[in-house]
């Protein structure tokens, strides 16, 4: 990633953290403590005026490797 793209990404990440502090802290908690293979992550999205839609995924080794690569790309803050 070139430096300009990295700066834009970090700016967007900081804005996300500012706009959604509880969600960012929730995610950070599990990224820091680790999510073991076999864990299930579930998410529900409710659009205005629509029924909720829920999905889930079972964490695989490849997912853990991707998360580690992303952690290595971003300064911890």
NUSEMI-149645 format. One record per atom (N, C-alpha, C): residue in one letter; x, y, z. Coordinates in steps of 0.05 Angstrom, whole numbers, padded with zeros to 5 digits, always signed. Example, Ala and Ser with C-alpha at 12.3 -4.5 7.8 and 13.67 -1.06 7.14 Angstrom:
A+00264-00114+00156/A+00246-00090+00156/A+00264-00066+00156/S+00257-00045+00142/S+00273-00021+00143/S+00258+00001+00157/
END
This chain:
X+00017-00023+00000/X+00000+00000+00000/X+00018+00025+00000/X+00013+00043-00018/X+00030+00067-00019/X+00023+00086+00005/X+00042+00103+00012/X+00038+00120+00035/X+00013+00137+00035/X+00006+00148+00011/X-00018+00164+00010/X-00043+00148+00015/X-00045+00124+00004/X-00068+00106+00009/X-00069+00098+00039/X-00045+00093+00051/X-00044+00086+00079/X-00054+00109+00096/X-00047+00134+00090/X-00056+00157+00105/X-00086+00160+00102/X-00097+00156+00078/X-00126+00158+00074/X-00140+00136+00090/X-00129+00112+00090/X-00141+00090+00104/X-00141+00095+00134/X-00119+00105+00145/X-00117+00111+00173/X-00136+00134+00181/X-00139+00154+00163/X-00159+00175+00169/X-00187+00164+00170/X-00194+00146+00151/X-00220+00134+00151/X-00224+00116+00176/X-00204+00102+00184/X-00205+00085+00207/X-00209+00102+00232/X-00195+00124+00235/X-00199+00141+00258/X-00226+00154+00258/X-00237+00161+00235/X-00264+00172+00234/X-00284+00151+00243/X-00280+00126+00234/X-00298+00104+00242/X-00297+00100+00272/X-00274+00101+00284/X-00271+00098+00313/X-00285+00120+00328/X-00283+00144+00317/X-00296+00168+00329/X-00327+00165+00327/X-00336+00157+00304/X-00365+00156+00299/X-00378+00132+00313/X-00363+00111+00318/X-00374+00086+00329/X-00356+00075+00352/X-00352+00091+00373/X-00333+00082+00394/X-00340+00056+00407/X-00365+00051+00413/X-00372+00026+00426/X-00367+00002+00408/X-00374+00004+00383/X-00370-00018+00364/X-00340-00023+00360/X-00325-00001+00356/X-00296-00003+00353/X-00283-00016+00377/X-00291-00009+00401/X-00280-00020+00425/X-00287-00050+00427/X-00312-00057+00420/X-00321-00085+00420/X-00303-00102+00402/X-00299-00092+00377/X-00282-00106+00358/X-00253-00108+00369/X-00243-00085+00379/X-00216-00084+00388/X-00211-00104+00411/X-00230-00107+00428/X-00228-00126+00451/X-00222-00154+00441/X-00237-00163+00421/X-00233-00190+00411/X-00209-00193+00393/X-00202-00172+00379/X-00178-00173+00362/X-00153-00176+00380/X-00153-00160+00402/X-00130-00161+00421/X-00128-00187+00435/X-00151-00198+00444/X-00151-00222+00460/X-00150-00247+00443/X-00157-00244+00417/X-00157-00266+00399/X-00184-00279+00397/X-00190-00288+00373/X-00215-00303+00368/X-00205-00330+00357/X-00208-00351+00373/X-00197-00377+00365/X-00213-00389+00342/X-00199-00405+00327/X-00211-00420+00305/X-00234-00436+00317/X-00256-00437+00302/X-00280-00451+00311/X-00301-00432+00324/X-00292-00408+00331/X-00311-00388+00342/X-00332-00381+00320/X-00355-00373+00329/X-00376-00365+00310/X-00381-00335+00314/X-00380-00320+00292/X-00385-00292+00292/X-00412-00288+00278/X-00430-00274+00291/X-00457-00270+00280/X-00462-00240+00278/X-00475-00232+00256/X-00481-00203+00252/X-00510-00201+00241/X-00524-00181+00251/X-00551-00175+00242/X-00551-00146+00231/X-00563-00142+00208/X-00567-00116+00197/X-00597-00111+00195/X-00606-00088+00205/X-00633-00080+00204/X-00635-00053+00189/X-00644-00053+00165/X-00648-00029+00150/X-00674-00016+00158/X-00675+00011+00157/X-00700+00025+00164/X-00724+00013+00149/X-00745+00006+00163/X-00769-00004+00150/X-00768-00032+00140/X-00746-00047+00146/X-00743-00074+00136/X-00739-00093+00159/X-00744-00119+00154/X-00739-00139+00175/X-00709-00143+00178/X-00700-00151+00201/X-00671-00157+00206/X-00662-00181+00189/X-00637-00180+00180/X-00624-00202+00166/X-00600-00209+00182/X-00597-00235+00188/X-00575-00245+00205/X-00559-00266+00190/X-00533-00265+00193/X-00516-00286+00182/X-00494-00292+00202/X-00479-00313+00198/X-00457-00320+00216/X-00435-00334+00200/X-00412-00336+00213/X-00390-00350+00201/X-00374-00364+00223/X-00363-00387+00217/X-00345-00401+00235/X-00317-00393+00227/X-00302-00384+00247/X-00275-00374+00242/X-00257-00397+00234/X-00242-00394+00211/X-00224-00414+00201/X-00195-00403+00203/X-00176-00420+00200/X-00148-00412+00202/X-00141-00390+00182/X-00151-00392+00158/X-00146-00371+00138/X-00157-00344+00147/X-00179-00343+00161/X-00190-00318+00172/X-00171-00306+00192/X-00160-00323+00209/X-00141-00314+00230/X-00116-00302+00217/X-00107-00315+00195/X-00084-00305+00181/X-00089-00278+00168/X-00113-00274+00157/X-00121-00248+00146/X-00122-00227+00167/X-00133-00233+00190/X-00135-00213+00212/X-00107-00206+00221/X-00089-00225+00223/X-00061-00219+00231/X-00048-00201+00210/X-00052-00206+00185/X-00041-00189+00164/X-00051-00160+00166/X-00077-00157+00171/X-00089-00131+00174/X-00078-00116+00199/X-00075-00131+00221/X-00063-00120+00245/X-00035-00110+00240/X-00020-00124+00224/X+00008-00117+00218/X+00009-00092+00200/X-00012-00086+00185/X-00013-00063+00167/X-00019-00037+00182/X-00033-00038+00204/X-00043-00014+00217/X-00030-00010+00244/X-00021+00015+00249/X-00010+00021+00276/X-00032+00017+00297/X-00025+00006+00320/X-00044+00002+00341/X-00050+00029+00354/X-00075+00035+00360/X-00082+00061+00371/X-00107+00060+00387/
END
